[in-house]
Amino acid sequence: MAKLRVEPFEDIGDPAILLNTDRDGIRIFQMAVSLAHDNGESTFEFDGITHHLVREDAAADVEIGPRRVIWRFDDARLAEMLDLMEPMVSNTTPGHQYVDLKSPVEVLVM
C-alpha cells in the first residue's frame, strides 16, 4: 500500500512542508508532476485528499486544505522536482530532497 501525506513540518527549527511518502507514493507524485509539467495541470486523489498540480508562471506555492492540496509551480520548478525525485524512485534506500517555496513557508521537504 502506497504512502503519501502532506503536512506542516519543522526542519531544524525552520517551518517547512513535508511530503511524506514511500517509493510507491513518490512514484504517484512524480507522475502527477510530470503531467503538470507537460500539460499545465494534473489532479489525483490519494487517501481522500485531492491533489491538484498547476503550472503557473513564477509560482512555488503549496496550499493545504482539509481535503485538498493545491500545488502551484512554474515550469522550471516542476522540471527541478522531476530531477530531484528520480533518485528517490530508483534507489532502494530512504532519502529526501529540498525544494524552495514562496508560500506558505520557504521549504518543501520531499
C-alpha positions as CSV (number, residue, x, y, z in Angstrom):
1,M,0.0,0.0,0.0
2,A,1.4,3.4,-1.0
3,K,2.0,6.2,1.4
4,L,1.6,9.8,0.5
5,R,1.0,12.5,3.1
6,V,1.4,16.3,3.1
7,E,1.8,18.1,6.4
8,P,3.4,21.0,8.2
9,F,6.9,20.2,9.5
10,E,9.9,21.7,11.2
11,D,13.3,21.1,9.7
12,I,16.0,22.0,12.2
13,G,13.6,24.6,13.8
14,D,12.5,26.1,10.5
15,P,8.9,25.7,9.3
16,A,8.5,23.5,6.2
17,I,6.0,21.4,4.3
18,L,6.7,17.7,4.4
19,L,5.7,15.4,1.5
20,N,6.0,12.1,3.4
21,T,6.0,9.1,1.0
22,D,7.3,5.7,0.4
23,R,8.6,4.7,-3.1
24,D,5.1,4.0,-4.4
25,G,3.9,7.3,-3.1
26,I,6.7,9.3,-4.7
27,R,6.0,7.5,-8.0
28,I,2.4,8.7,-7.8
29,F,3.5,12.2,-7.1
30,Q,6.2,12.0,-9.8
31,M,3.6,11.1,-12.4
32,A,1.4,14.0,-11.4
33,V,4.3,16.4,-11.5
34,S,5.3,15.1,-15.0
35,L,1.7,15.5,-16.2
36,A,1.5,19.1,-14.8
37,H,4.9,19.9,-16.5
38,D,3.7,18.5,-19.9
39,N,0.0,19.6,-19.8
40,G,-0.2,22.5,-17.5
41,E,-2.1,20.7,-14.7
42,S,-2.9,17.3,-13.2
43,T,-5.1,16.0,-10.4
44,F,-5.1,12.8,-8.4
45,E,-6.8,11.6,-5.3
46,F,-5.0,9.7,-2.5
47,D,-6.5,8.6,0.8
48,G,-9.4,11.0,0.4
49,I,-7.3,14.0,-0.4
50,T,-7.4,15.7,-3.8
51,H,-4.1,16.9,-5.1
52,H,-4.2,19.5,-7.9
53,L,-0.9,20.5,-9.5
54,V,-0.9,23.6,-11.7
55,R,1.9,25.0,-13.8
56,E,1.8,28.8,-13.2
57,D,4.5,31.4,-14.1
58,A,6.7,32.5,-11.2
59,A,4.9,30.2,-8.7
60,A,6.3,27.9,-6.0
61,D,3.4,27.6,-3.6
62,V,1.5,24.8,-1.7
63,E,-2.0,25.4,-0.3
64,I,-3.1,22.8,2.2
65,G,-6.8,22.4,3.0
66,P,-8.7,19.8,4.9
67,R,-9.4,17.6,1.8
68,R,-7.4,19.3,-0.9
69,V,-3.8,20.3,-1.6
70,I,-3.1,22.7,-4.4
71,W,0.5,22.7,-5.8
72,R,1.5,25.7,-7.9
73,F,4.9,25.7,-9.6
74,D,6.5,27.3,-12.6
75,D,7.8,25.1,-15.4
76,A,11.4,25.3,-14.2
77,R,10.5,24.2,-10.7
78,L,8.4,21.3,-12.0
79,A,11.5,20.2,-14.1
80,E,13.7,20.6,-11.0
81,M,11.3,18.5,-8.9
82,L,11.3,15.7,-11.5
83,D,15.1,15.6,-11.5
84,L,15.1,15.5,-7.7
85,M,12.6,12.7,-7.5
86,E,14.5,10.4,-9.9
87,P,17.0,9.1,-7.4
88,M,14.2,8.7,-4.8
89,V,12.3,6.4,-7.2
90,S,15.3,4.5,-8.5
91,N,17.2,3.9,-5.2
92,T,16.2,1.4,-2.6
93,T,17.4,3.4,0.4
94,P,15.4,6.2,2.0
95,G,16.3,9.8,1.2
96,H,14.9,13.3,0.9
97,Q,15.2,16.4,-1.2
98,Y,14.5,20.1,-0.6
99,V,12.6,22.4,-2.9
100,D,12.4,26.1,-2.4
101,L,8.9,27.6,-1.9
102,K,7.5,31.1,-1.9
103,S,4.5,30.3,0.4
104,P,3.2,29.3,2.9
105,V,6.8,28.5,4.0
106,E,10.2,28.6,2.3
107,V,10.9,24.8,2.0
108,L,9.2,21.7,0.8
109,V,10.9,18.5,2.1
110,M,10.2,15.5,-0.2
